[in-house]
Amino acid sequence: MASEKVETIVAGNYVEMEREGAATAGDGVGGAAAASGRRRGKLAFITFGFACTPLYFVWEKAIGVHGGAGVLRRAAARLPVVLPIWFLAVIFPFFGPINSTVGSFLVSFTVYIIPAMAHMATFAPAAARENAVEPPPRALGGWPGTFAANCFVVAWVLVVGFGFGGWASTVNFVRQVDTFGLFTKCYQCPPRH
């Protein structure tokens, strides 16, 4: 029976894997090594564009080509933004495990836990709830439902994002630390025998 190819997005990358035997492929995503380089490149290009667009706008405005400049002029003006980022990517090909570890510990707090706790602390006094510009929706259960939702978010992200995510990314980081190196010729290639 021929195995069926399946496309999915794992950790921001397209991964093409065989349906049969994907779980035993030997890597964390089950067959990422077999992924199409072309698909990964397309997704990385799109992701890079989304991440760098704000930098492009600021840079174009700083050098004065943000107005009616032609496409080629604006593309040439973006080179000083792209080249240092490209150079850093060549130096640090192992940025993914570092980013995952930092993200699991810091993003969990800065994006989810701190805002939810700040909302609860701000609206804990009855006077603050009465003077709120807009009360929470009734479908959520009003203020009690909002506090319950915030408590759930804090608990869930502490356990899943910070706890399990921090553990998994740290284990991944420790397993890969021996493959790290600046300007590596072959990042995470199988060892030569």
N, C-alpha and C positions, 0 to 999 in steps of 0.2 A: 504494500500500500504506500503510495507516494505521500510524503509529508506535505502539509499545506503551509504556505508562508503566511505569517500573520504580522501586520504592522501595528505598532502601538507606540505611545509616547511614554518614555521612562526618563525621569530626571531631566526633562526638557529636550530630549533627543529622540528622534525617530529610531525605533529599534525594529528590525525585521528579523524574525526568528522562526524556526521550524516549530510547528505545533507539537510534534512528537519529540520528546527528549529535551525540550527547552529547559526544564527544571534541572537537568543534569549537565548543563553546558559548562559549569565550572566557574561562572562569574556571577556577580551580584544581581544582574538583570536577566540572566538566563539567555545567553545567545547574543549579547551585544557585539561580540567580536565578528559575528556574521552579518552585522548590519551593513546596509549599503552606504558606502562612503559618500556617495552623491546625495542621498537623502539627508544624511547627517550634516553635510556641508550646507545644503539648502536651509535646513532649520537653524543651523548656527548663524548663517548669514542673516536670516530674518530676525533672530533673537538679538544679534549684534546691532542690527539697525534700530530695533526698538530701544535697546539700552543706550545707544549713542545719540539718538535723535535730539534729546535735550542738550547734550554737549555740542552738537552741530549748531543748533540755534544760537546758543550763547556765543560760540566762537564766531559764527558768521556776523552776529551783531557787533561783537567786539572789533572785528576788522573791517566792518562797514560794507559787507556784500549781501546783507540780508534783504535788501529792498528788491530792486528790479534786475538784479544780476542774472545772467543767463545760467542755464543748468551746468554747462561745462565750467564756468567760472566758480560756481558754488561747489561743484565736485572737487575742483582743484584746491579750493580754500579749505576743504575738509581733510585734506591729507595730513596736516599737522596734528589733527586729532586722531586719525586712524593709525598712523605709523607708530607712535609711542605705545598704543594699545596692542598693536600687532607684535611689536618688539617684546613687550612684557609677556604676551601669550607664548612666544617662542622661548623666552627665558624660563617661565614657570608653567610648564604643561600640566603640572600636578595641582593646579589651582582648584580644581573641582572638589577633591577631598577636604582641602582647607576651607573652601567656601561652605561646604556642607556642614562641617563641624562648627564653624562660627555661626552659620545661619541657625542651626538647631538650638544653640544656646542664646544668641542675642536676638534673633528675629522673633523667637517665641515670646520674649519679654517685651520688646519694643513695639511689636505690631498687635499682639493679642492681650497679654496679661496686664501690662501697665495701663493701656487705655480702658480696659474693662474695670480694673480696680479704681482708676481715677474717676470714672463715671459713677461708680458706687459711692466713693468717698464724697464726691461733689454733691450728689443728690441724697445722701443719707439723712441730713436734717429735714424735717417736715417743711420748714420755711423755704428751703431750696426747691423742694418738689412743687410747692404752691406757686413759686415765682418762676417756674420753668417756662421758657418761651413756647415750647411745644411739648405736651405730655406724650408719653409713649403710646403706641397704638393699642386699642382695646383688644385687638386680636392676639396680642402678645400677653395680655393679662394685666395691662396697666403697669404701675410701678412695681408691684410684687413680682409680676412675670418678668419684667426687665431685670430686676435684681437676681432672680433665679437664672435667667439666661446668662447674665454676666458671670455668676458663680459657676455655671456649667462650663462656660468658655474658659475661665481661669483654671478650673480643675482639669478639664480635658487637655488643654495645651500644656499644662504642667506635666501631666502623666504621659501623653502621647508625643507632643512636640519636644519638650525639654527632656523628659525621661527616656522614652524609647528612641526618639530621634537623636538625642545626644549620645545615647549608648551606641546606636548603630553607626552613626557617623564617626564616633571616636574609634570604634573597632575597625571600621573601614580605613580610617586614617593610619592607625597603628599597623595594619596589615600591609599598607602600601608605602609606608615611610622608607623602606629600603629601596624603592624604585625611584625616589625623588632625586633630582639632580638638576642643576642649572645647565641649560643648553644640551639636554640629553639627546644623543643620536637616535635612540630608539626607546621611547617611553613605554614602559610596561610590555616590552617584547618578551616572548618566552625565552628562558635562559638557554644559552648554547651548551650543548653537552660535549 
